[in-house]
Structure formats: structure tokens, C-alpha cells
Amino acid sequence: MSLAITSVNSNLPRQDSDVIDHLLPMDILRLICSFLDDPKDVVHFGLASKRLSILPSDTQLWNLLLHKHFPDSYAKLKSKEEGLTLYKRLTHIENNIKAGKYRLQTLDEHQVWINCITVLDSKLFSGLTNSRIKIWDLNTGKAVQILHGHQGWINCMAIWNRKLLSSSDDCTIKIWDLNTRQKFQTLKGHQNWIKCMTIWGSKLISGSDDDAIKIWDLNTGQELQTLKGYRIRCIRIWDNKLIAGSDDHTIKFWDLNSGQELQTLNGHQGGITCITIWDGKLISGSDDGTIKIWDLNSGRILQTLNGHQDGITCITIWDGKLISGSDDGTIKIWNLNTGRELQTLIEHEKTISDLKILDPGKFVSSSFDGTIKIWDFDS
């Protein structure tokens, strides 16, 4: 059988014209490109026709790709014109993570275990097991001051209204004025070690080994409410709900307005050591060495990440990547969309005690080996 074209509609474009010019508006072309997973594919697509050649430099297209691949950075984008430059930078960082390429800085003037860290502007605060808090200048890498006042291990810290809040095994929470770096107030009420804290508006919520979760008014220092739990180790706020992980292997939800317990999640085989929230999901780390990803609305386990050889101690998230620290002394970086392990970092010698994000591609870790390490995948 043979086919022959016997007539041509004169209204159709000529063969040497750009058919795409007549069929698809630019918004549709951008949408098509937004489904491409590799920026090189955008360049190749742009070579298909004269009109498509403008796509590799189209600001709106790169903002779509930035929103898809790096949602956290997109949310912080100050100018939409920066999309392409930022996308290139973040892609470079991601490639370095996969290749294990980074610059490392170590702060090692500690003589004791470092239990927790927090960051404000260019200052890093490290909570130590000798009851002190050391302040570092991140620009110089030098320690600039030590805060004295607690009588036990510093277990966690938080920043509120340019004040540093610290909790300790001495059963107190201290509030420090960061302008004067002097102790401003002491909150007393817990009967045992205070393991975790989080800020809720102008309120502080603290969890302790005394099976109590306390809510405080930060303006007055007054204790407002106590919720009963069991050896609370980590807490987070989501949608006016308090989420707490405890040593009994469970994660519990409370309504913060009524104080009513709402839900209990079971699935881990060890104490819950750390929790965080990302993209409608709850992510938990446990002494059982696993990380679980839960649907926040249904409470269903979506995925379990296995890879660490000991208990999970801390987790943090940056642009769809989960960074986890463990008692096995390693830090792992995971792709949260696929659950795939991207990299294992083994520079520390003992338990990883805390992790904090500094900038895109840059985070800081503390350890029981007495060091703080600053990881830079952007250099």
C-alpha cells in the first residue's frame, strides 16, 4: 500500500516555519519544561526551534523549576529575577552532596561533650555537659564568651525575641538577654531533667523526664498549663497541636487550646528521640535506628528509612533533603521524595548530638567527641 498527498491546505504553516509558534503559547511551553528533571534537558529542548531557544534564559521557567526541585529555597527567594542563578547554585550543591565534596571547618576548643547547638545571625551557641554555654563567632570560628548559671548538662536551647532559652538537668530553664549576655530569668517547675523545648507564639513548651509537658508565658515567666506524658524527649507544634515523642516508643498529639490528648502513633521499637515536620508529613527518629515518615492527617506510616547502625539522635531538613545524626557517629543525607540515601559523612568520632542548617548547602553538627563541624557543600 502507498500513500500520496494530493492536496495541501494553503492555510497551514509552510514546512520551514516554526510550527510550535502557531500551536503552543509560552505558558504551556514553560509548563512542559517544568516536568523535566534535569536542567540540561531544558537546554536540549531549547535547541528544537528558534522560538524555544529563549527558554533556557526564561526567568519564569526557572522559578517553576526552583519551586519544584528546591521548595524551601524558593519560599525564601527575595527577587524572582534571581531564580536562574539560585537554581544553578543549588544544583551545584546537590551534585557536590552526591559526590561527597565539601569543605569542612572544625571548632574544637571544647573539653567536654556538646549536647546541643543553636544559631542566631553569625553566632553559634553550644550547650555543654559541664553546665556551660559557649558562644562562637561563625565569621572567625573563635569562641567569644561562656555563659555560667546552670548546675547540670545543657540539654536544649531555643531563640525567642533575641533571647536565648536553655534547659538543663538541673530542672530549670534560663532566659538570657543576648544584648547584655546576662541571665534574665529562671523558670522553675519541672521535677526532673528538661529534655526539649519549642516556642509557640509568646509561649514556651517544655518536656521533661518527670512525665510532664509544661506551657509557660514567656512575657511573665508564669506556668500556664501542664500536660501529662511519659519521659518526653522531643516536641513540635503543628496546626495548634502539640506533637511529642517519648521513651515509651509512642508519638502523641494534644490539642493546645483544650489540652485534650487526640492521638497516639505506634510503630517504632525504641524511644522517640527527634521529630520534625515537612510537607504535610511527620518525620521521626528513634533509638531503634530507623527514621519513619508519617502522614500527619491519617497517622499512617508512609516510609521507613534504614541505614544507620545505631539510634537516631537528631534530624533536620533542607530543600527536600533529610539530614540525620546517629549514635553510630555518622551523618546521613537522604532524598525525602525517594527515600534514597545520598551520602554518609564520617568525620565525627562519637555520637552526633545536634544538627542545624546555616545556609543552602551549609549546616553545622555537634558531637560527643567535643567538636563542632561546619559542612559546606557550596564551595
N, C-alpha and C positions, 0 to 999 in steps of 0.2 A: 504494500500500500504506500502511496506517496501523497504528500500534502503540498498544496500550492496556494500562495496568497494571490488572489485575483484582483483585489482592490485594496486601497489604503484610504482611510478616513483622513482628510486633509486637516481636521481639527486636532489630531493627535500630535504630540511633540515630535520633531524630527529625531532620528536616531542619534545624532551627535549632540543633542541638547541634554541638559541635566534633568532627567525625569523626576528626581526627588524634589526639585524646585517646584514642580507642579502638583505634588501629591501630599507631602507632609510638612506641616508648619514646624517652626523651630521648637516650640514647646514639646511636640511629640518626639522630635529627634533627641532632645535632652532627656526625655523620659526613657527612651530606648537605651541611651548610653548609661543611664543611672543603674541599669541592671548588669552592666559589665563589672566583673570582679577585679580586673587588672587595669590600671591606668594606661598601660601600653596598648590595650585593646581600643581605648578611646583614640589614640594617635592613629592606629591602623584603620579604624572606622573613618577617621577624618580624611584619609587618603583616597576614599572611594569616589569622591566627587569634589568639584570646585566648591560647591556650597558647604559641604561637610567639613571642609578644611578649616573653617572658623571654630569648630567645636573644641579642639584641644586648648584654645585660649578663651573659651566662653566662661565667664565668671559664674553665671547661674548654674551651669552644668557642674562645675567643680564644687559648688556649695551643696548640690544634691548628693554628689559622691561623698563629700565630707560628712554630711548628715547620716548617710547610710553606713559608712565604714568607721567613722570616729565620732559617734554621737555626743560624747562628753565634751570634746574639744569644740564641736560645732555649737553647742549650747553656750560656750564661753566666747565665741567669736565676736570681737568688738566691731569689726567692719566686714561687710560682705565681700569687699574687694580683696580681702586677704585670703579668701578660700583656696585658690590655687597654690599660693606659697605655703600655706599651712598644710595642705594635703601632701605636697611634696615632702615637707619636713616629717610629717607623721608616717608616711610610707617609708622614708629612710630609717626612722626609729624602729618601725616594725621589722624591717629587713635585718637590722642590727640585733634585735631580740632573737630572731630565728637563727641568726648566725652566731649568737653568743658574743657579740662585740660590744664592749662597754669600757668606759673609763671609771676607775674606782678610786675613791678617796676614803681614808680611814681616820677616824677620830679615836685615839686610843689612850687618852690620859686618865681613863678610869682604872681603879684598882679593885673594883667590886663588880658584881653582876648589874647589868642595866635591865630594869624591869619594864619600863615604858618610855615612850617619847611622844612629844607633840611639837608642832611648829607654828610660829606666828611671824609673818613678814620674813626677815632674814635671820631670825633667832630660832634655835632649836633647844628644847628643854628635855633633859634626860632625868628620869626618876630612878634612883639607885636603891640598892638593898642595904645601904648604910644610913638610910633615912634622909639623905640629902637630895637636892635637885640642882643639877648643874646646867648653866646657861651657856650656849655656844653661839658664836657669830659665824653664820654659814659662809659669809664672804671671805673670812680669813681662816676658817677652820680652827679657831682658837677658843678656849673656854674663857668667859669673861666674868662669871660670878657664880657663887654657890649659895643656895638658899637653905638656911637651917631652921628647923622648927618641929618637924615630925620626930617621933620616937620609934618608928618602925619602918619596914620596907615601904617604898612608894609603889603603889600598885597601878594607878592610872591617873591621867591628867586630862584636863579639858580647858578650853579657852572660852571666856564669855565677857563681852563688853570690855575688852583689853585687860581682863583679869585672868590670872592663872588659878585653876582649881586643881588641887591634888588630894588624893585619898591614900590611906596608909593602913598598915597592920595595927597601928595604934588606935584604930576605931574612930579616927577623926577625919574631917575634910577641912582643908585650909584654903583660904582665898587670899591670893597675893596681888597687890597692886603692881602692875607691870611698869607703871611710870616711875614709882619710887623703889620697886622691887622689895617692898616690905610686906610683912604679913598683915593682912587687912581684917580677917575674921576667921574664927574657927567654928565649925558646925559639929555638934556632938549629939549622939542619939543612938547610933549603932552599937551593938554589944560585941561585935567580932570584926574580923578583917573586912575592910571595904574593898571589893574586887573590881567594881566597874561603875562608871558614871556616864550620863548623857545629859545634854541640855534640851529643854523643851520650852521654848519662848524665854520667859524670865524665871523659869523653874529648873531646878536640878533634880535629877532622878538618880539614886544610888542603890547599888545592890551589894549584899554582904553575905558572909558565911553564917550570919546569925538568922538566916532564913527570911530576912526582911528586905523589902524594897521601899525606900523612903522617898517622898517627894517634898522638896524644900522650896521656899520662896527666896530667890537669890537677892531680892532687894532688901528683905528684912532678916534673912537668916532663919526664919521660922520654919519648923517642921509642919507640913500641912496634912500629910496622909501616910499611912503605912499599909503596904500590900504584903500578903504572906506568900512566900515561895519556898524553895529549898536550895540552900547554898548557891546563890545566884552568881554566875561568872561573867555574863555578858548581857547587855541590854541595848535595844534600839527602839526608836519611835517610828511608827508608820500609820498615817491616816488616823491620828488621835488614838492610836492603840499602842500599848507598851508590849514589846516582844522581849522575852527574857529566856536565856539558856541557862541550864543548871546542871549540877553534878548528878542528878537522878536520870540523866540521858534524855530529858524532855525539853521541848521549847513551848512556852506558854504565852498566851495572848491575854491582855487585860484591856478593858475599856477605860481610858484615862479619865473620862468625865464622870463615870459612875463608880469606878473601882471594881467592876464586876469581872471575874475571870470568864473568858469567852471560849477558849480553845486550847487543846494540848496536842502537839505534834510528837509522834513517836516514830523512830526509825534508826537513830544512832545506837551504837552499842557501848558508848562511853560518854563521859561528861561533855557537855557543850561548852566549848572554850571561846568561841568567837562567832558573831553573826554580822551580816551586813545585808543591805537591800539594793537591788539593781533591776530596773526594767520590769517591775511587777513581780519580781522573784525574791525569795528569801534564800540567802546562801549561808550555810552553817559549817563550822569546822569543829571537830571532836577529838577527844582523847583516843578514839578508835582508829585514828589515822585517815579518816575519809572526810571529804567535803561533799555535802549534799545541797542540791538546788531544788527548792520547793516552789510550787505555785502559791502565791500569797492568798489568793481568794479561795482556793479549794483545799489547801493544805496538802496537796498530793506531791510526792517526790517525783521530780522530773528527770533527775540525773544524779549519779554518784560518781565523783572523781576519785580515783585511786592512783597512788603514785608515791606518796610519802611513806617512809618506813617506820614512822613513829607518830605520836599525837600531833594534831594541828594546833598551833598556838596563836596564830594571828592571820588575818586576811585583809586585803584592801583591793579596790577596783579602779582601773583606769581604762577608759575607751573600750569597753567590752573585753578587757583582759583582767583576769583574776590573778593576784599575786598572793601566794600563801607561804607562811613560815611554819617551821615544824621543830619538834624536839629532836629530829634527826640532824639538825644543823644546816639544812638546805632551804633554799627559797625556790619555789617553782612558779612559773608564769604559764597561765592557761588561756586558751581562747574560749570564752564563755559561750559563744554561739555554737561551737562544735564540741566542746568538752575536751579538746585535744591539748595535750601538754606541749608547750612551745619551747621551754628552756628550763634547765635546772642550774642554779647558781650555788657554788660550794665554797665560797670564800670564808664563811664563818666556821668556827671550830666547835661551837656548842649551840644549845637551844636558841632559836630565833624568838625574841620576846615581843617585838613590835615592828610594824611597818607603817610608813606614812608616805603619801605622794607629795612631791615637791613641785614639779612641773611636768609637762608632757615628756615622757621618756626618761624621767628622773625621779627616783624615790630613795628613801633612807630606811635602813634597817638597824635594829639594835639586838644585842645578843648577850647571853650569859658568859661569853668569852671576854667581856669587858670592853668591847669595841662597838662603835657606830660606823656603819659603812654607807657612803653615798654613791649610788649607782647611776651612771649617766650613759644612756644609750643614744643620746643625741649628738655626741661629739664625733 
